[in-house]
Amino acid sequence: MTRILLGICGGIAAYKSAELVRLLTKRGYDVRVVMTEAATQFISPLTFQALSAHPVHTQLLNTEQENAMGHINLARWADIFLVAPATANSLAKFSYGLADDLLSTLYLAVTCPVFMAPAMNQAMWYKAATQENIQRLTEHGISIIGPDQGIQACGDTGPGRMSEPEAIVQYIDKHKTPELLQGKKVLITAGPTREQLDPVRYITNRSSGKMGYALAEQAQKMGASVTLISGPVALSAPREINLVLVESAAEMYTAVMQHISAQDIMIAAAAVADYTPAHIHTEKIKKQNTQTELKLVKTKDIVASVARLDSRPFTVGFAAETQNLEQYAQDKLVRKNLDMIAANQVGQSEGGFDSEVNALQVYWQKGQQTFAMTDKTQLATQLLTLIAQRLHA
Ligand code: PMT
């Protein structure tokens, strides 16, 4: 079910938003409403609570509301952020990134597509400042719906009437991100593994889990039912995701094999240890001579094991390389019998491990695609879109 966070600003058109909520819920959208202080002067939050069947959010600093669903969680929850009506004042705040109330703060916090249906007097609409703000927002990737022409509540005639609720719903239906993974089951591995040496030490790597968690969140937003098998990370998983926490490569292998049947897609974004200590010491290893040796044995290759199954999902591996990116990635694609491999350059100042951004060079048997450096959420959407296309091909 697509989740719409609907922002309502203080204008006379706010009365039309009640019909908008009714139509959106009727179309099957899950709607949560956020109102500015001014909007509550025009129409009661109770109306929207009754129509959306959920409490209405009005304040940024309200412990009760933050406990129920904090503003960051609300922003993460949304698949679509729609502001209708969007007043000249709110458009100016969005355009300049001001965040002095819940709605404007949410605008900065959301990562989903944003739609705005302006509503104001025609002279305010024509004002250069408003037109500049609309242009800036368009350049920032915001979709502007309307406004319509006609007689206005103040008696003027011209552009500035909020688009009719039916037209807004049709626009959203047409322009929302297609649910490319609707009905698909996706298993994703993420984060590092910890290979225990003794009761106080382990071998691990620099993976933060951000790439895998972004994939899980975006796959869910694209309609998939997601199982996320994660090594130890400091991230919280998106709601409604089947999260399985593990520590070692062996535990990750077992968890993947337990959950792999009936999966349509597997994406191995975890940085799994290739080797693990041959022996876990039950007591802390004592300091000895100037040199010591550690005996390591190979771990089971999880993604390659999945790719060997008789009934296998569309299997996507990652390749983290410091050099020869294409050659090593192509080699892993063939050797591990994968359907696709997403290669990233690691060990550089930007991208890869424990970074907010990343770039990918993706290979499959007869093709390849480059995704330039961008934030991991955006990159996850790009990779998942490609996976959905290849899956259907
Ligand atoms: O977690 P972040 O901080 O966001 O960083 C993201 C990332 C750099 C960890 C991620 O983008 C990435 O590259 N993940 C794979 C890291 C890795 O272990 O690459 P590899 O080239 O060593 O392994 C190749 C593939 O085999 C990977 O899909 C890996 O998950 C898989 N593998 C490896 C060993 C093993 N025993 N089992 C496996 O399934």
Boltz pocket constraint, residues with backbone or C-beta under 6 A from the ligand:
constraints:
  - pocket:
      binder: B
      contacts: [[A, 189], [A, 190], [A, 191], [A, 192], [A, 206], [A, 207], [A, 208], [A, 209], [A, 210], [A, 211], [A, 212], [A, 249], [A, 268], [A, 269], [A, 270], [A, 271], [A, 272], [A, 273], [A, 274], [A, 299], [A, 300], [A, 301], [A, 302], [A, 303], [A, 304], [A, 316], [A, 317], [A, 318], [A, 319], [A, 320], [A, 321], [A, 332], [A, 342], [A, 344], [A, 346], [A, 352], [A, 353], [A, 354], [A, 355]]
      max_distance: 6.0
